């Protein structure tokens, strides 16, 4: 979450979002990505990038998001979406506010529902991105990771893996992406893949690699600690390779 808020603070083009103002559970049919392709002269994404509001205009929503006043942030983003229908970035951050509005401690039903509510916004952002209103690297990273986490909350590992494979290819220095792909693989009982991606996670952590826009990252030992209690990792923890991976990773760091 710290990385998300830090990134939002340095956006020069700002963020905005879509849909009907004030709706928490928006009708996906009203997330309308413009369906017609404008002429070249009129194409708002002719520059090949998301058309976002100025930073000053999105500042109130940004402040609300950073303060974790997610309901307020969602409403403000919704209002701006009406004005900026070609902003893929805004949809990503509306999705992020929706996904993180509830924690696991708020109850499994709310926690999972937040994932369901967030996914249409991630899909709308992805649709615009693919139309040519392309996201900057940071926003695309949070699109891929956020959508994957939403799917993992819903135990939909196959859909999570789709986003995570894109993230891993686009951001090969992300230990977070490879660790999440290990989670998805274990959830699918693909233990060989789970072991491979977990081993890669530890190597990236050991080498202190990270996408350039991320200010912080977890160390190798932090990923190891997470793996000891990660629910999806149970098939890997039962496999002899798990302890061997830990042993080799620690030996390589000495």
N, C-alpha and C positions, 0 to 999 in steps of 0.2 A: 504493500500500500504506500510506503514511503516513496518508492520509485515513481508511482503514479502521480502523487501530489507534487513531487519535485519537478516532474516533467511538465505538469500543467502550469506550474509557476513561470516557466520560461517560454511558453508558447508565444510566438509573435503574431500568429494569425488567429488565435483564439479557438474556441469550441462552440458548438451549438448542437441542437438535436432536433428530433422530428416528432411528429405525431400531434395528437390533440392535447392542448394545454390542460394540465391538471390531472390527466388520467394516469393511474398507477399501473393498471393492467390494460395496456392498450390493445386494441383490435389490430392484429397483424395486417388486415386488409387496409388499414388506414396509415400504415407505415410507408405508403406509396413512394417508392423510388420512381422518379419520372420514367415512364415507359417508352416514350418516343425519343428518337434520336434527333436533336436539333440540327439545323444546317450548320455547316462548318463555321460560318460567320457568327451564328448565334449560340454556338455550343458553349455553355458556361464552364465546361471543363476542358476547353480547347488547350489549356496549358498543361493538361495532364495531371491536375492535382485537385484535391478536395477544396471546395469553395466555402471557406469558413468565415464567421463573423470576426470583426476586429477584436483584439484582446480586451479593450475597454468595455465593449458591449457584453462580453461574456464574463466579466470580472465578478458580478454578484453570484452567478452560478458556480464559478470556480471557488469562491470563498466558501460558499455553502458546502460544496463537495469536500474541500480540504478540512472543514470543521465537522465532517461526517453528518451533516444535516441533509441526509440523502433525499428525503421527501421534498424538501424545499428546492434542492438542486434539480430534481427531476422536473418539477413544475416550471422552473426557470428555463431549463433546457428545452422543454416542450414549446414554450412561447417562442423561443428563438428559432426553433425548427420550422415554424411556419414561414419565417422570413428567409431561411437559408436551406431550401429543399435539396441542394446539391452538396451539402456538407456531409461527407462520410465521417469526418472526424467527430462531429457532434453526435452521431449515432453510436459511435464507440463509447463515448463518455456517458451518454444516457444509459447505455447498457451496463457500464461499470457501476454507476450509481444505483441501478436497479439490482444488480447482482450482490452488491455489498451492503444493501440496506438491512439485511438480517444476517446474524451470525448463527453458528451452529447452536449456541446456547439459547437462542430464541425459540428453539424447537425444530424438529426435523421437517415438519410440514411447511413452516414459513421459509426455512432454509432452502428447501427444494423448490418451493413455489417461486422464490426470487430468481432461481436459475431459469425456470420456465418463462418467467416474465421478461428476463433479460435477453433470451435467445433471439426473439424477433428483431431486436435492435441491432444485435451483432450481425444477423443475416442481412438487414437493410444496409448496414455499413459495408459489408462485403460485396453486396450487389453494386453499390455505387463505385467502390474501389475497382471492381472488374469492368465497369462501364467506362472507366477512364478518369473518374474523379478520385485519383489515387491518394492514399493516405501517406503521410510521412512515416519514416521507419518506426518511430516510437509508437505512434497510434496503431500501425499495423501489428506491431508486437503485442500490444494489449488487446487488440481484436482477436488474434489467434489464441493467446493464452487465456483471455477471459472466456471466449466461447468454449474452449476446451474444458476449463474448470466448471463451467455451467453444465456441460454434458457429463462430466465426471460426478457432479453432485447428483445427477439423475441416473447414475450407473450406466450411462450410455457410452461405453468405452470405445465402440467403433467410430462414432461421430467425433468423439474427443480426439482419437488418433488421427483422423483426417486433418484437423486443424494443427495438431502437434507435428505432423510430418512436414507440413508447410513451414511451420515456425522453425523447425530444426534445419530445414534446407536454407531458409532465408536468413536465419540467425544462428549459424553453427557454433558460435561461442556461448550460447545460452545453456548453462547447466539446468536452469529451471525447465526449459523445454524438454531436454532429454530425460530429466527426472520424471516429469509428468507423463512422458511417453512410456517410461518404465512402468508407472502406475497403471496406465491404460492397458499395457501388454499383460501385466499380471492379472488384471481384472478379466481379461479375455482368456486367461489360462495359457498364454503364450510365454512360457517361462524362459525359453531360450532368448526371445527378444527382450523380455524383462531384464534378464541378466546382462545382456549386451548393453542396453541403454543405461542401466544402473552403473555399470563399469565405466561407461563413457562419461556419465555425470561426475563421477569421482575424479576422473582424469581432468576434466575441464576445471573442476573446483581446485584441484591440486595445482594446476598451471595458472590459476588466477585469471582465467579468461572470462570475458563478459562482453555483451554488446556495448558499444562505445557510449550509448546514451543512458545506460544504467549507472547510477552513481554508486550503488552498493551491490554486493553479491554475497552469497553464503559460501563459507569455506567447505572444504572436503569433509571435515569432521561434522559440520552442521548437517550436511546431506546424510552422512552415516547415522547420526542421531535420529533424524527424521525417519530413516528407513527401518529403525528398530521398532517403531510403533505404527508405521503407515499401514492402514487396514488392508489395502490392496496388495501389499507386499507379502502377505502370508504364504502364498505358493513359493516365492523365492526364498523366504527365510527357512522353509522346510527343505530346500535343496542344498546339497553340500557346496555348491558353487558360491553361495552367499558368503560364507565365512572365508572362502578362498579369495573372493573379490576384495573383502575388507583387508585381509592379510597382505595381499599384493599391493593394494593401494597405499596402505600405511608404510610398507617397506620402501615403496618408491618415493615417498615424501621424506624419508630420513636423510 
